[in-house]
Amino acid sequence: MRTLYVVRHAKSSWADPGMRDHDRPLNERGMHDAPMMAKVFKALNEPVELIISSPANRAQTTASFFAKELNIPTDQIHFNASIYEASVGSLMRIVQALPDHAEHVMLFGHNLVAFLNSLTISVTKIRSRFPRAPWCASIWKLINGSTLAKDWGTWSGTSTRSGILGRRELCADQRTLCI
């Protein structure tokens, strides 16, 4: 069963208004929340074989905290410039191009709610009350191969309305873990 963990980067800094958006670092809260959420995720014992991330500084930094905590080798961390400001279609193409040897992938990006909604077949949509949520490392688990979801078989078989939202949602702002 293929699993895609979709992770929003931790809270970024706006301290330097002249800084390019791509270069913005995590702020103090983000530097606290990202490693904390990585530890919480590790405690769930969910497998991750590959990390793919936006090259934006804030996404890269968040991904690096997770990679370190999960002992992901550096050759299994990939940066894809297309994730930065990606449309739903672009993100779908990125997922469809994932290597099939990695069945459990963690994708780090930015505003991912529309993409998540496009993948899920559940009636309950991910709440868009946080369309540009400032929370650290919100993590959603998308799975396939259940009685409700189409079996992706390969990543290239991923399509809209083909996955179900797993029962894992972590949100640092609310300091909650929904299982």
Secondary structure, 3 states (H helix, E strand, C coil): CCEEEEEECCCECCCCCCCCHHHCCECHHHHHHHHHHHHHHHHCCCCCCEEEECCCHHHHHHHHHHHHHHCCCHHHEEECHHHCCCCHHHHHHHHHCCCCCCCEEEEEECCCHHHHHHHECCCCCCCCCCCCCCCCCCEEEEECCCCCCCCCCCHHHCCCCCEEEEEEEEECCCCEEEC
